[in-house]
Amino acid sequence: MHLSLDGPLGARVRLQSGVVSRQQAVTAGLPPSVIDNQLRYGRWQRLHSGVYATFTGPTDREAELWAAVLRAGPASALSHHTAAELHGITQERAGLIHVTVPPGLRVQPISGVVIHRTVTSYRLGPAGNQLPRTPVPETVLDLTQASRRLDDAVDWICKGVGRGLTTPDLLVTAVQARKRVRWRADLLRALGDVTDGVRSPLEHRYVRDVERAHGLPSAVRQAPVCVDGRTIYLDNLYEEAGVVVELDGAAYHPADQRWADSRRDNDQAELGHLTLRYNWLDITRRQCVTAAQVGTVLGSRGMTVRLRRCGPSCTAL
């Protein structure tokens, strides 16, 4: 006989996309024998040990996520790349589901799930009717710590802030709340740059390795200018000299993008701005040459520039 789930248990099951744990069902008054019969006759299906789908057929993404977090145990929450997916920090779906559990909770390995442990004091658990997930600032910080390179860590910060999901101040608070943070000083400096308008790892590299390292004046980041009634944002604007430095994340662009860049540069020329455009290699491999060129152009247009060497092998001077 088909089991009709009513009352609080039915509401919980609907909230959890048709998924329920054995403990939840028994606590709500459903006899274990009834649960076993539902499984035996194929009316329910086992997703993980002690976690069931109360329907037949394939499970959707939300049901899979509920199953993972219910299997992990009380006060567990989706985290890292999975939380980033739910918060909209990234559009990419990770192959594995990431779950963070509080200290002291013993969790057996779960198929398709990566278990992380936290020692921080932020609250794990559901927010309203949503899947339990780590807060956005903690999710971003978790992803920086899972990154292989500092550039990748900065990219997560830029995504979180650039999409309006968190703020540099909240991320600084999250960093300061943790006792152990890889790249702590670098991340705090990067957050300062993001506060000033940096929105990508390449822009961060320009500020750190070209501008700051060589003593160049500071530009205005993401400077708004009005062109033909619309507002565009310039990566770096040296207002006193009327010089724009634009950064392209790839070494080359398709033809239509190159034409768009040319039109953008021409628009800036009408405003009296000279545009210098650099790619990833110009900033990461030829940063000293780039700094020398920017310094020369700024100086030629009336700015005081005191260029300095970034190190013993610097070729800027």
C-alpha positions in Angstrom: 0.0 0.0 0.0 1.3 3.5 -0.9 2.3 5.4 2.2 0.8 8.9 2.5 3.1 11.3 4.5 1.1 13.9 6.2 1.7 16.3 9.1 5.1 17.6 10.2 6.9 14.6 8.6 5.2 15.2 5.2 6.1 18.9 5.4 9.7 18.0 6.2 9.9 15.6 3.3 8.5 18.1 0.9 11.0 20.7 2.1 13.8 18.2 1.6 12.8 17.5 -2.1 11.3 14.1 -1.2 14.3 12.9 0.9 14.2 11.9 4.5 16.6 10.3 7.0 15.7 7.2 8.9 16.2 9.1 12.2 13.8 11.9 11.0 11.1 9.5 10.1 11.3 7.4 13.3 11.4 10.6 15.5 8.3 11.8 13.7 6.5 8.5 14.7 6.9 6.3 11.6 7.6 2.7 12.7 10.9 1.2 11.4 8.9 -1.7 10.0 6.9 0.7 7.8 10.1 2.2 6.5 11.6 -1.2 5.7 8.4 -2.2 3.9 8.6 0.9 1.7 12.1 0.0 0.8 11.4 -3.7 0.3 8.6 -3.1 -2.2 10.5 -0.4 -4.1 8.2 2.5 -3.1 11.2 4.2 -1.4 14.8 4.0 -2.5 18.0 4.1 -0.5 20.3 7.0 -1.5 22.8 6.6 1.4 22.9 4.5 4.5 19.9 5.7 6.6 18.8 8.2 3.9 16.0 7.6 1.5 14.1 9.1 -1.4 10.4 8.7 -0.8 9.7 8.3 -4.5 10.7 6.0 -7.4 12.7 7.0 -10.4 15.7 9.3 -10.8 16.7 11.9 -8.3 17.3 15.6 -9.2 20.2 17.7 -8.0 18.4 19.1 -5.0 17.5 15.7 -3.8 21.1 14.5 -4.1 22.3 17.5 -2.1 19.7 16.9 0.6 20.7 13.2 0.8 24.4 14.1 1.2 23.9 16.6 4.0 21.4 14.4 5.8 23.8 11.5 5.6 26.7 13.7 7.0 24.7 14.3 10.2 23.4 17.1 12.4 24.7 20.7 11.9 26.4 19.7 8.6 26.2 22.0 5.7 27.0 22.0 2.0 30.3 23.9 1.5 33.2 24.8 -0.9 32.3 24.3 -4.6 28.8 23.0 -3.8 27.9 26.0 -1.6 29.5 28.2 -4.3 27.1 26.7 -6.8 24.1 27.3 -4.6 25.1 30.9 -3.7 25.7 31.7 -7.4 29.4 32.4 -6.9 30.1 30.0 -9.8 27.9 28.5 -12.5 30.1 25.4 -12.7 28.8 22.2 -11.0 31.5 20.2 -9.2 31.5 16.4 -9.8 31.7 15.7 -6.1 29.4 17.1 -3.4 31.3 19.0 -0.6 30.0 18.9 2.9 31.4 20.6 6.0 30.8 19.0 9.4 31.4 20.5 12.9 34.2 19.3 15.1 33.6 16.1 17.0 31.1 14.7 14.5 32.3 11.3 13.3 31.3 10.6 9.7 32.0 7.5 7.7 33.0 7.9 4.1 30.1 8.8 1.8 30.1 7.9 -1.9 30.4 10.9 -4.1 30.8 13.3 -1.1 33.9 15.1 0.1 33.8 15.7 3.9 35.5 18.8 5.4 35.8 19.6 9.0 35.6 23.1 10.5 37.0 24.5 13.8 35.5 28.0 13.2 32.5 29.3 15.1 30.2 30.3 12.3 26.8 28.7 12.3 26.2 25.7 10.1 22.6 24.8 9.2 19.6 25.7 7.0 18.6 29.2 6.4 14.8 29.3 6.1 13.7 26.7 3.6 17.0 26.4 1.8 19.5 23.7 1.7 22.0 24.0 4.6 25.1 25.7 3.3 28.0 27.7 4.6 27.6 31.5 4.5 29.0 33.3 1.5 32.1 34.8 3.2 33.0 31.4 4.7 32.4 29.7 1.4 34.7 32.1 -0.4 37.4 31.7 2.2 37.1 27.9 2.1 37.6 28.1 -1.6 40.7 30.3 -1.3 42.2 27.7 1.1 41.4 24.9 -1.3 43.1 26.8 -4.2 46.4 25.6 -5.6 47.7 29.1 -6.5 47.2 32.5 -5.0 45.8 33.8 -8.3 43.0 31.2 -8.0 42.3 32.3 -4.4 42.1 35.9 -5.5 39.8 34.9 -8.3 37.3 33.5 -5.8 37.4 36.7 -3.8 36.8 38.7 -7.0 33.8 36.5 -8.0 32.2 36.8 -4.6 32.6 40.5 -4.4 32.1 41.3 -8.1 28.7 39.5 -8.1 27.5 41.4 -5.1 27.3 38.4 -2.9 29.6 39.5 -0.2 31.9 42.5 0.7 35.6 42.9 1.4 34.8 43.8 5.0 32.9 40.6 5.6 35.8 38.6 4.0 38.3 40.4 6.2 36.3 39.5 9.2 36.2 35.9 8.1 40.0 35.8 7.6 40.6 37.4 11.0 38.3 34.9 12.7 40.4 31.9 11.6 43.5 30.9 13.4 45.1 29.3 10.4 44.8 30.9 6.9 47.1 30.2 4.0 48.3 33.4 2.3 46.8 35.4 5.1 48.8 38.6 4.4 48.4 38.3 0.6 44.7 37.8 0.9 44.3 40.8 3.2 46.3 42.9 0.7 44.2 41.6 -2.1 41.0 42.4 -0.2 42.3 46.0 0.2 42.8 46.1 -3.6 39.3 44.7 -4.2 37.9 47.4 -2.0 39.6 49.9 -4.3 37.9 48.3 -7.4 40.1 45.4 -8.5 37.8 42.8 -10.0 40.1 40.1 -11.4 43.4 38.2 -10.6 45.0 40.0 -13.6 44.0 43.4 -12.2 45.4 42.4 -8.8 48.6 41.3 -10.5 48.9 44.7 -12.2 48.4 46.6 -9.0 50.8 44.3 -7.1 53.6 43.5 -9.6 53.5 46.5 -12.0 52.2 49.5 -10.2 53.0 49.0 -6.5 56.3 47.0 -7.0 57.7 49.7 -9.2 56.5 52.8 -7.4 54.1 54.0 -10.0 51.3 56.4 -9.0 48.0 54.7 -8.0 45.3 54.7 -10.7 41.5 54.9 -10.1 40.1 51.3 -10.4 36.9 50.7 -12.4 36.7 54.4 -13.1 33.2 55.3 -14.5 33.1 57.5 -17.7 30.2 58.5 -19.8 30.4 57.7 -23.6 27.4 58.5 -25.8 25.0 58.5 -22.9 26.2 55.2 -21.5 28.6 54.5 -18.6 31.6 52.3 -19.1 34.2 51.3 -16.5 37.9 51.6 -17.1 40.2 49.1 -15.4 42.8 51.8 -14.4 42.6 55.5 -15.0 45.4 57.9 -14.3 43.3 61.0 -14.2 46.0 63.6 -14.0 47.7 62.3 -17.2 44.6 61.1 -19.0 46.0 57.7 -19.4 44.0 54.5 -19.3 45.5 51.0 -18.7 43.2 48.2 -19.8 43.9 44.6 -19.0 42.9 41.6 -21.2 42.7 38.3 -19.5 43.6 36.3 -22.6 46.7 36.7 -24.8 44.4 37.2 -27.8 40.7 37.9 -28.5 38.4 36.9 -31.3 38.1 39.4 -34.1 34.8 40.8 -32.8 36.3 41.4 -29.4 39.3 43.1 -30.9 37.0 45.5 -32.8 35.1 46.2 -29.6 38.4 47.0 -27.8 39.4 49.3 -30.7 36.1 51.1 -30.6 36.4 51.5 -26.8 39.9 52.9 -27.2 38.7 55.3 -29.9 35.9 56.5 -27.6 38.5 57.2 -24.9 40.6 59.1 -27.4 37.7 61.4 -28.0 37.7 62.2 -24.3 41.4 62.9 -24.4 42.5 59.6 -22.9 45.5 57.6 -24.2 44.8 53.9 -23.8 47.6 51.3 -23.0 46.4 47.7 -23.3 48.2 44.7 -21.8 47.6 41.0 -21.6 48.4 38.3 -19.1 52.0 37.8 -20.3 52.7 41.6 -20.2 51.7 41.5 -16.5 53.1 38.2 -15.3 56.2 37.8 -17.4 57.1 41.3 -18.7 56.0 43.3 -15.7 59.2 45.3 -15.5 59.0 46.3 -19.2 55.3 47.1 -18.7 56.0 49.3 -15.7 58.8 51.2 -17.5 56.4 51.9 -20.4 53.5 53.0 -18.2 56.0 55.2 -16.3 57.4 56.8 -19.4 53.9 57.5 -20.8 52.7 59.0 -17.5 55.8 61.2 -17.3 55.4 62.4 -20.9 51.9 63.6 -20.0 52.9 65.6 -17.0 52.7 63.2 -14.0 55.6 62.9 -11.5 56.9 59.4 -11.7 59.6 58.0 -9.4 60.1 54.6 -10.9 62.1 52.1 -8.8 63.4 48.6 -9.2 61.2 45.7 -8.0 64.3 43.6 -7.3 67.9 42.9 -8.2 67.0 41.6 -11.7 64.5 44.4 -12.5 64.8 45.9 -16.0 62.4 48.8 -15.4 65.4 51.2 -15.0 
